Amino acid sequence: MSLDDAAIERLVDEARSGDALAFGQLFDHFHLPVYRYIVSRVHSPADTEDLTQLVFVKALEALPRYESRGIPFGGWLFRLARNAVVDFTRTRHEHADLDAVVDRGTGAPGPEDVALIRQQLDAMAAALAALTDDQREAIELRFFAGLSAREAADVMGRQEGTIRGLQFRAIAALRRNLGMQQLTATGTDEQTDG
């Protein structure tokens, strides 16, 4: 379900007035992006499900007091998600469990497949870990959660241009750290530099 800003504002107003169906539509619209954002930070599907549920429970409880204050509802919701992840990591001190990602496959991969997947996931995790916290969060919000640059800026409390700059530098760093090649104007593959 795709909702424009006006429809979201209307649903928020209705949900604030106690309309459960309106909140259900907001949940349907934002559930997957919030889940993707949280799983990109927590890496455990079970913990992600719990934290996603917690975000929506907190949103429902706080909704009567919600005021836009220039931040769209989605930005407010992602701030709740960000705070939930921060609280979770502070209390649990858990690190990424890449086994959970490997276990998501539909078939039974062979040992070579598992080793290759593990190697790729380890490389990606290391490349993401090498980013600054702000760069990593910009990438998570933009690509894992699917937020626009404006929405990510609202969540991070930054300017939209700052988010675009963080994203640009993060992608360049990821390419460099993963040894990815770029096609140059001459048509040959060339290693990218800093």
ZADO-1210 file (C-alpha; in nm, 4 decimals, padded with zeros to 6 digits):
<atoms>
<atom x="00.0000" y="00.0000" z="00.0000" code="MET" pos="1"/>
<atom x="00.1389" y="00.3359" z="-00.1011" code="SER" pos="2"/>
<atom x="00.0259" y="00.6499" z="00.0773" code="LEU" pos="3"/>
<atom x="00.1094" y="01.0098" z="-00.0051" code="ASP" pos="4"/>
<atom x="00.1878" y="01.2688" z="00.2626" code="ASP" pos="5"/>
<atom x="-00.1696" y="01.4027" z="00.2726" code="ALA" pos="6"/>
<atom x="-00.3147" y="01.0539" z="00.3200" code="ALA" pos="7"/>
<atom x="-00.0658" y="00.9818" z="00.5990" code="ILE" pos="8"/>
<atom x="-00.1556" y="01.3077" z="00.7764" code="GLU" pos="9"/>
<atom x="-00.5261" y="01.2230" z="00.7469" code="ARG" pos="10"/>
<atom x="-00.4682" y="00.8725" z="00.8876" code="LEU" pos="11"/>
<atom x="-00.2588" y="01.0137" z="01.1729" code="VAL" pos="12"/>
<atom x="-00.5382" y="01.2549" z="01.2640" code="ASP" pos="13"/>
<atom x="-00.7929" y="00.9728" z="01.2559" code="GLU" pos="14"/>
<atom x="-00.5677" y="00.7412" z="01.4571" code="ALA" pos="15"/>
<atom x="-00.5093" y="01.0158" z="01.7161" code="ARG" pos="16"/>
<atom x="-00.8871" y="01.0296" z="01.7544" code="SER" pos="17"/>
<atom x="-00.8935" y="00.6576" z="01.8360" code="GLY" pos="18"/>
<atom x="-00.9614" y="00.5097" z="01.4907" code="ASP" pos="19"/>
<atom x="-00.7959" y="00.1660" z="01.5087" code="ALA" pos="20"/>
<atom x="-00.8445" y="00.1050" z="01.1356" code="LEU" pos="21"/>
<atom x="-00.6480" y="00.4224" z="01.0544" code="ALA" pos="22"/>
<atom x="-00.3623" y="00.3114" z="01.2797" code="PHE" pos="23"/>
<atom x="-00.3757" y="-00.0293" z="01.1104" code="GLY" pos="24"/>
<atom x="-00.3252" y="00.1385" z="00.7731" code="GLN" pos="25"/>
<atom x="-00.0311" y="00.3352" z="00.9096" code="LEU" pos="26"/>
<atom x="00.1109" y="00.0102" z="01.0472" code="PHE" pos="27"/>
<atom x="00.0689" y="-00.1603" z="00.7085" code="ASP" pos="28"/>
<atom x="00.2449" y="00.1278" z="00.5341" code="HIS" pos="29"/>
<atom x="00.5412" y="00.1621" z="00.7725" code="PHE" pos="30"/>
<atom x="00.5883" y="-00.1905" z="00.9126" code="HIS" pos="31"/>
<atom x="00.8254" y="-00.3285" z="00.6478" code="LEU" pos="32"/>
<atom x="01.0521" y="-00.0196" z="00.6251" code="PRO" pos="33"/>
<atom x="01.0784" y="-00.0046" z="01.0063" code="VAL" pos="34"/>
<atom x="01.1510" y="-00.3791" z="01.0189" code="TYR" pos="35"/>
<atom x="01.4228" y="-00.3482" z="00.7500" code="ARG" pos="36"/>
<atom x="01.5834" y="-00.0572" z="00.9336" code="TYR" pos="37"/>
<atom x="01.5888" y="-00.2451" z="01.2637" code="ILE" pos="38"/>
<atom x="01.7168" y="-00.5723" z="01.1162" code="VAL" pos="39"/>
<atom x="02.0005" y="-00.3796" z="00.9512" code="SER" pos="40"/>
<atom x="02.1082" y="-00.2644" z="01.2974" code="ARG" pos="41"/>
<atom x="02.0235" y="-00.5675" z="01.5150" code="VAL" pos="42"/>
<atom x="02.0814" y="-00.8610" z="01.2734" code="HIS" pos="43"/>
<atom x="01.8644" y="-01.1021" z="01.4735" code="SER" pos="44"/>
<atom x="01.5231" y="-01.1732" z="01.3202" code="PRO" pos="45"/>
<atom x="01.3664" y="-01.2576" z="01.6569" code="ALA" pos="46"/>
<atom x="01.4984" y="-00.9420" z="01.8233" code="ASP" pos="47"/>
<atom x="01.4011" y="-00.7390" z="01.5168" code="THR" pos="48"/>
<atom x="01.0429" y="-00.8636" z="01.5374" code="GLU" pos="49"/>
<atom x="01.0285" y="-00.7780" z="01.9071" code="ASP" pos="50"/>
<atom x="01.1751" y="-00.4308" z="01.8548" code="LEU" pos="51"/>
<atom x="00.9476" y="-00.3590" z="01.5579" code="THR" pos="52"/>
<atom x="00.6465" y="-00.4531" z="01.7683" code="GLN" pos="53"/>
<atom x="00.7779" y="-00.2344" z="02.0513" code="LEU" pos="54"/>
<atom x="00.8121" y="00.0647" z="01.8153" code="VAL" pos="55"/>
<atom x="00.4496" y="00.0374" z="01.7060" code="PHE" pos="56"/>
<atom x="00.3263" y="-00.0132" z="02.0624" code="VAL" pos="57"/>
<atom x="00.5165" y="00.2989" z="02.1696" code="LYS" pos="58"/>
<atom x="00.3790" y="00.4860" z="01.8678" code="ALA" pos="59"/>
<atom x="00.0246" y="00.3847" z="01.9556" code="LEU" pos="60"/>
<atom x="00.0732" y="00.4906" z="02.3187" code="GLU" pos="61"/>
<atom x="00.2310" y="00.8250" z="02.2235" code="ALA" pos="62"/>
<atom x="00.0010" y="00.9010" z="01.9305" code="LEU" pos="63"/>
<atom x="-00.2479" y="01.1125" z="02.1283" code="PRO" pos="64"/>
<atom x="00.0432" y="01.3441" z="02.2196" code="ARG" pos="65"/>
<atom x="00.2025" y="01.3390" z="01.8716" code="TYR" pos="66"/>
<atom x="00.2557" y="01.6772" z="01.7075" code="GLU" pos="67"/>
<atom x="00.4189" y="01.7166" z="01.3677" code="SER" pos="68"/>
<atom x="00.6500" y="02.0085" z="01.4590" code="ARG" pos="69"/>
<atom x="00.7838" y="02.0032" z="01.1030" code="GLY" pos="70"/>
<atom x="00.8785" y="01.6354" z="01.1180" code="ILE" pos="71"/>
<atom x="00.6549" y="01.4001" z="00.9172" code="PRO" pos="72"/>
<atom x="00.4962" y="01.1052" z="01.0955" code="PHE" pos="73"/>
<atom x="00.7383" y="00.8631" z="00.9237" code="GLY" pos="74"/>
<atom x="01.0356" y="01.0574" z="01.0562" code="GLY" pos="75"/>
<atom x="00.8892" y="01.0518" z="01.4067" code="TRP" pos="76"/>
<atom x="00.8288" y="00.6771" z="01.3769" code="LEU" pos="77"/>
<atom x="01.1859" y="00.6147" z="01.2645" code="PHE" pos="78"/>
<atom x="01.3155" y="00.8199" z="01.5568" code="ARG" pos="79"/>
<atom x="01.1222" y="00.5818" z="01.7820" code="LEU" pos="80"/>
<atom x="01.2847" y="00.2911" z="01.5964" code="ALA" pos="81"/>
<atom x="01.6288" y="00.4464" z="01.6251" code="ARG" pos="82"/>
<atom x="01.5816" y="00.5011" z="01.9992" code="ASN" pos="83"/>
<atom x="01.4585" y="00.1439" z="02.0446" code="ALA" pos="84"/>
<atom x="01.7703" y="00.0103" z="01.8690" code="VAL" pos="85"/>
<atom x="01.9994" y="00.2338" z="02.0758" code="VAL" pos="86"/>
<atom x="01.8330" y="00.1178" z="02.3995" code="ASP" pos="87"/>
<atom x="01.8544" y="-00.2445" z="02.2870" code="PHE" pos="88"/>
<atom x="02.2224" y="-00.2293" z="02.1983" code="THR" pos="89"/>
<atom x="02.3071" y="-00.0471" z="02.5202" code="ARG" pos="90"/>
<atom x="02.1409" y="-00.3124" z="02.7308" code="THR" pos="91"/>
<atom x="02.2317" y="-00.6213" z="02.5291" code="ARG" pos="92"/>
<atom x="02.5736" y="-00.5310" z="02.3815" code="HIS" pos="93"/>
<atom x="02.5049" y="-00.7794" z="02.1070" code="GLU" pos="94"/>
<atom x="02.7067" y="-00.7964" z="01.7916" code="HIS" pos="95"/>
<atom x="02.5878" y="-00.9013" z="01.4473" code="ALA" pos="96"/>
<atom x="02.5002" y="-01.2692" z="01.4234" code="ASP" pos="97"/>
<atom x="02.5573" y="-01.3544" z="01.0609" code="LEU" pos="98"/>
<atom x="02.4396" y="-01.7131" z="01.1129" code="ASP" pos="99"/>
<atom x="02.0829" y="-01.5814" z="01.1269" code="ALA" pos="100"/>
<atom x="02.1219" y="-01.4379" z="00.7778" code="VAL" pos="101"/>
<atom x="02.2587" y="-01.7634" z="00.6386" code="VAL" pos="102"/>
<atom x="01.9706" y="-01.9588" z="00.7963" code="ASP" pos="103"/>
<atom x="01.7116" y="-01.7500" z="00.6052" code="ARG" pos="104"/>
<atom x="01.7726" y="-01.9383" z="00.2807" code="GLY" pos="105"/>
<atom x="01.4852" y="-02.1397" z="00.1358" code="THR" pos="106"/>
<atom x="01.6873" y="-02.4429" z="00.0306" code="GLY" pos="107"/>
<atom x="01.9594" y="-02.6361" z="00.2018" code="ALA" pos="108"/>
<atom x="02.2800" y="-02.4804" z="00.0683" code="PRO" pos="109"/>
<atom x="02.5844" y="-02.6985" z="00.0317" code="GLY" pos="110"/>
<atom x="02.9049" y="-02.6362" z="00.2264" code="PRO" pos="111"/>
<atom x="03.0575" y="-02.4372" z="-00.0619" code="GLU" pos="112"/>
<atom x="02.7482" y="-02.2148" z="-00.0804" code="ASP" pos="113"/>
<atom x="02.7532" y="-02.1573" z="00.2943" code="VAL" pos="114"/>
<atom x="03.1231" y="-02.0708" z="00.2848" code="ALA" pos="115"/>
<atom x="03.0731" y="-01.8276" z="-00.0046" code="LEU" pos="116"/>
<atom x="02.7731" y="-01.6636" z="00.1629" code="ILE" pos="117"/>
<atom x="02.9638" y="-01.6385" z="00.4902" code="ARG" pos="118"/>
<atom x="03.2610" y="-01.4804" z="00.3118" code="GLN" pos="119"/>
<atom x="03.0375" y="-01.2264" z="00.1332" code="GLN" pos="120"/>
<atom x="02.8474" y="-01.1409" z="00.4513" code="LEU" pos="121"/>
<atom x="03.1695" y="-01.1050" z="00.6489" code="ASP" pos="122"/>
<atom x="03.3106" y="-00.8743" z="00.3808" code="ALA" pos="123"/>
<atom x="02.9940" y="-00.6618" z="00.3777" code="MET" pos="124"/>
<atom x="02.9778" y="-00.6488" z="00.7583" code="ALA" pos="125"/>
<atom x="03.3425" y="-00.5407" z="00.7726" code="ALA" pos="126"/>
<atom x="03.2857" y="-00.2768" z="00.5033" code="ALA" pos="127"/>
<atom x="02.9814" y="-00.1400" z="00.6870" code="LEU" pos="128"/>
<atom x="03.1703" y="-00.1435" z="01.0180" code="ALA" pos="129"/>
<atom x="03.4492" y="00.0628" z="00.8589" code="ALA" pos="130"/>
<atom x="03.2044" y="00.3474" z="00.7863" code="LEU" pos="131"/>
<atom x="03.1535" y="00.6286" z="01.0330" code="THR" pos="132"/>
<atom x="02.8443" y="00.5939" z="01.2512" code="ASP" pos="133"/>
<atom x="02.6698" y="00.8711" z="01.0568" code="ASP" pos="134"/>
<atom x="02.7556" y="00.7166" z="00.7192" code="GLN" pos="135"/>
<atom x="02.6326" y="00.3742" z="00.8325" code="ARG" pos="136"/>
<atom x="02.3082" y="00.5186" z="00.9669" code="GLU" pos="137"/>
<atom x="02.2479" y="00.7152" z="00.6460" code="ALA" pos="138"/>
<atom x="02.2947" y="00.3956" z="00.4414" code="ILE" pos="139"/>
<atom x="02.0671" y="00.1981" z="00.6733" code="GLU" pos="140"/>
<atom x="01.7902" y="00.4591" z="00.6604" code="LEU" pos="141"/>
<atom x="01.8159" y="00.5194" z="00.2863" code="ARG" pos="142"/>
<atom x="01.8599" y="00.1633" z="00.1595" code="PHE" pos="143"/>
<atom x="01.7479" y="-00.0797" z="00.4298" code="PHE" pos="144"/>
<atom x="01.4529" y="00.1257" z="00.5525" code="ALA" pos="145"/>
<atom x="01.3823" y="00.2809" z="00.2122" code="GLY" pos="146"/>
<atom x="01.3510" y="00.6386" z="00.3364" code="LEU" pos="147"/>
<atom x="01.3980" y="00.9406" z="00.1132" code="SER" pos="148"/>
<atom x="01.6917" y="01.1718" z="00.1819" code="ALA" pos="149"/>
<atom x="01.4489" y="01.4207" z="00.3401" code="ARG" pos="150"/>
<atom x="01.2995" y="01.1544" z="00.5678" code="GLU" pos="151"/>
<atom x="01.6437" y="01.0272" z="00.6682" code="ALA" pos="152"/>
<atom x="01.7456" y="01.3868" z="00.7429" code="ALA" pos="153"/>
<atom x="01.4419" y="01.4251" z="00.9695" code="ASP" pos="154"/>
<atom x="01.5286" y="01.1042" z="01.1553" code="VAL" pos="155"/>
<atom x="01.8935" y="01.1986" z="01.2003" code="MET" pos="156"/>
<atom x="01.8240" y="01.5623" z="01.2764" code="GLY" pos="157"/>
<atom x="02.0396" y="01.6757" z="00.9831" code="ARG" pos="158"/>
<atom x="01.9997" y="01.8686" z="00.6587" code="GLN" pos="159"/>
<atom x="01.8994" y="01.6775" z="00.3452" code="GLU" pos="160"/>
<atom x="02.2247" y="01.7801" z="00.1721" code="GLY" pos="161"/>
<atom x="02.4235" y="01.6400" z="00.4630" code="THR" pos="162"/>
<atom x="02.2473" y="01.3045" z="00.4247" code="ILE" pos="163"/>
<atom x="02.3205" y="01.2992" z="00.0511" code="ARG" pos="164"/>
<atom x="02.6871" y="01.3759" z="00.1240" code="GLY" pos="165"/>
<atom x="02.7066" y="01.1034" z="00.3883" code="LEU" pos="166"/>
<atom x="02.5425" y="00.8591" z="00.1472" code="GLN" pos="167"/>
<atom x="02.7817" y="00.9509" z="-00.1362" code="PHE" pos="168"/>
<atom x="03.0910" y="00.9117" z="00.0819" code="ARG" pos="169"/>
<atom x="02.9583" y="00.5881" z="00.2343" code="ALA" pos="170"/>
<atom x="02.8936" y="00.4293" z="-00.1046" code="ILE" pos="171"/>
<atom x="03.2408" y="00.5307" z="-00.2233" code="ALA" pos="172"/>
<atom x="03.3936" y="00.3816" z="00.0932" code="ALA" pos="173"/>
<atom x="03.1919" y="00.0602" z="00.0549" code="LEU" pos="174"/>
<atom x="03.3051" y="00.0219" z="-00.3054" code="ARG" pos="175"/>
<atom x="03.6645" y="00.0823" z="-00.2027" code="ARG" pos="176"/>
<atom x="03.6485" y="-00.1539" z="00.0971" code="ASN" pos="177"/>
<atom x="03.4804" y="-00.4272" z="-00.1063" code="LEU" pos="178"/>
<atom x="03.7275" y="-00.3910" z="-00.3936" code="GLY" pos="179"/>
<atom x="03.4501" y="-00.3172" z="-00.6412" code="MET" pos="180"/>
<atom x="03.5459" y="-00.2075" z="-00.9900" code="GLN" pos="181"/>
<atom x="03.3996" y="00.0873" z="-01.1792" code="GLN" pos="182"/>
<atom x="03.3793" y="00.1177" z="-01.5539" code="LEU" pos="183"/>
<atom x="03.5812" y="00.4183" z="-01.6636" code="THR" pos="184"/>
<atom x="03.5148" y="00.6470" z="-01.9595" code="ALA" pos="185"/>
<atom x="03.7665" y="00.4464" z="-02.1649" code="THR" pos="186"/>
<atom x="03.5588" y="00.1325" z="-02.1183" code="GLY" pos="187"/>
<atom x="03.8145" y="-00.0528" z="-01.9098" code="THR" pos="188"/>
<atom x="03.7749" y="-00.1676" z="-01.5537" code="ASP" pos="189"/>
<atom x="03.9703" y="00.0400" z="-01.3086" code="GLU" pos="190"/>
<atom x="04.0083" y="00.0146" z="-00.9343" code="GLN" pos="191"/>
<atom x="03.8371" y="00.3105" z="-00.7664" code="THR" pos="192"/>
<atom x="04.0493" y="00.5412" z="-00.5556" code="ASP" pos="193"/>
<atom x="03.9546" y="00.7232" z="-00.2314" code="GLY" pos="194"/>
</atoms>
